[in-house]
Amino acid sequence: MDFRTVTAPFSDEMLGELSAGDLVNLSGTILTGRDAVLPKIVEMIESDTLENSGINLQGSVIFHSAVSVAGIGPTSSNKIELEGTMPELAAAGVRMFLGKGELKKETIEMLGRYNAVYAVIAPVTALLNSKIIGQKCIAYPELGMEALYELEIDKFPCIIAAARGESIL
């Protein structure tokens, strides 16, 4: 089992090299978001205010997770509040969604149209916490652990579950 190291933010060229089933160690800068904050980010996209917020989604990764003192771990990406935001977020530049759970066929096909991928990660809070180099809240601090955070990470282990319209789930 060879893991390939990839670094976020991503170029479309690099994403074109990933396939469903690839094992990757994800490093770089990623965002976290769950049910409370991602619909707010979509509202900013729809109202054309995202650019003024300082949030850059180009080539980004959104980890479906909250950040708390108890740790960080994936939440189910197939919840309507999360999976429902993927089309707008992918259109705005997000290139990887990281979480857990099976996505709808329509969502997987949509990700393929935007050259975006979905990766799953095991719920291993202690391991993931050891891979966080830095963190800061960048939007909606009033949402507490469900605010939008930016994390600097080193080698989050994950599996590409969907790429170019294909899925292993």
N, C-alpha and C positions, 0 to 999 in steps of 0.2 A: 504494500500500500504506500505509494509515493504521494506525498502532499506537495502541491505546487504553491509557492508563495506569490500572492498578488497584493498590490498596494492601491489603496483608495486615496484620492479620487481616481476613477477609471477613464481611459480613453476608449472610444468605440472600437478601435483596432484591437486593444487588449481583450475586450469582452468577446470579440469575434473568435478568439482562441479558446474560450471556455465552452465545455459541453456538459449536458446533463450527466451526472455521475462522477464528475471530476472532484477530487479531494483537494481542498485548498486551505492554506493558512492565510487568513486575511489580516493585513497590517494597514496602518495609515490612519487617516481621520475619517470617522463615521459619525452619523447622527443617530439619536435614539428617538423613538416616538411610538405612542400607543393611541388608544381610543380617544383620549381627551384632546391631544394636540394635533394629530394629523388632519382631522377635518378643518381645524383652524388654518393650517398651512394651505390646504386646498382652497379655502375661502380667500386667502391672500393671493393665490395664483389667479383665481377667477376674478378678483377685483383689481388685478394688475398692481398690487402693492408689495409683492414679494421682493422685487428688486430693491425697493427703498428700505426693506427691513434689515438688510445685511446678510440674509440667509442665501447661500449659494448652493443650489441643487445640482449644478452641472457635474456629471460624473460621480455623483455622491452615492453613498450607501445609507439606507435607513434600516436600523436594527429595531424590530418590533419588541421593545423592552422599555421598562422604566428604570430609573437610576435611584437607588435607595441605599441607606446605610446597611441594609440586610444583604445587598449584593445586586448583581445584574444577571438576568437570564431571559431567554426568549419567551414571548407570549404567542398565542395562536394567531397566525397571520390570516387565517381564513374567517376571522370574525368580520361581519359586515362593515364595521367601522374602520377596519384596517384594509381588508381586501378591496373594499369600495373606493378607497383613496388611491389605489395603485395606478389606475389609468392617468389621472391628472398629474400625479407625481412623476410618473415615467415620462409623460409628455413634457414636463418641466425640467427634465434632466437627470432624475434619479436613475441609476444604472444597476443597482443591486438592492434587493429587499432581503433581509435576513430575519428569520424567525423559525416557526415550527408549524407543522400541519400541512394538509393537502389543499391546493388551490383549485378553483374551478377551471375547466378546460378553456373557457373564454378568457380568463385572466392570463393563463399561460400563453395563449395565442397573442393577446395584447402585448405582453412583455416581449415576445418575439418581434412584433412590429416596431417597438422602440429600442431594440437591441439592449434590452434590460434582462437581468437574470434574477432568479429566486434561489436562495441558498438556505438550507436548514442547518440548525445547530442544536446539539443536544442540550437539555437543561442542566448544565453543570456550572452552577453559580461560583463555586470556589475556584475552579479552573479559569473561568472568564475574568473574575476579579483580579487574578494574578497577571493577566495580560493587559490591563488598563494602565497606561503610562500617565495620562492626564485627562481631566474632565472639566467642562464648564457649561453652565446653563446659558443658552444663547437666545431663548425666546420663551415667553409665557411662564415666568418663575412662579406665578401664583398657582400653577397647577402642581407644584411640589414635585414629587418623583415622576409625574407624567408630563413635565415640561419638556421642551425640546433641548436636548443636551448634545454637545459635541464631545466625542471621546477620541483620544489618541490611543490606538491599540497596537499590540505586537503579537501577531500569529494567533488570531482566533481560529480554531479549527472548525471547518464547515464543509458541507457537501453541496455542490451545485445541483439543485433539485429540478430546475427548469431553465432551459436556454434555447433560444431560436425556435420556440413553439413546441419543444419536446420536453417531456417530464419523466422522472423516474418514479413518481408517486402514483 
